[in-house]
Amino acid sequence: MKSGVFSILKARFLINDDAVKNWRFIVFIILLAILMIANTQRYEQKVFEIAKLNNEVKELRSEFVDRRSELMKLKMESTISDKMLEKQIFPSTVPPVKIEVKKEEEKSFFKRIWQ
């Protein structure tokens, strides 16, 4: 048992006659580790990008709500009348009247000929 542990500690499995098989396996493991590290790093970059975009969406949504409330305030009749009073334009005292336009009937071809 002691000789087995000492041979592992001295890395004799790397310099023996059948060490080529061991080296191939070690290189394979190293390549897998590199791939795993690269994949993890790309995953973390995407997570950070998603978090950044979520924050930007929240900011834009809050800005949209603020602008919409400002617009609602500006569209109110009292706000508009106040702004018009500054320019000496007063609201009308006469209510509006609906104008109805009657469309003439189009006459058929034969009725136009006989006229």
Secondary structure by P-SEA (a helix, b strand, c coil): caaaaaaaaaccccccccaaaaaaaaaaaaaaaaaaaaaaaaaaaaaaaaaaaaaaaaaaaaaaaaaaaaaaaaacaaaaaaaaaaaccccccccbbbbbbbbcccccaaaaaac
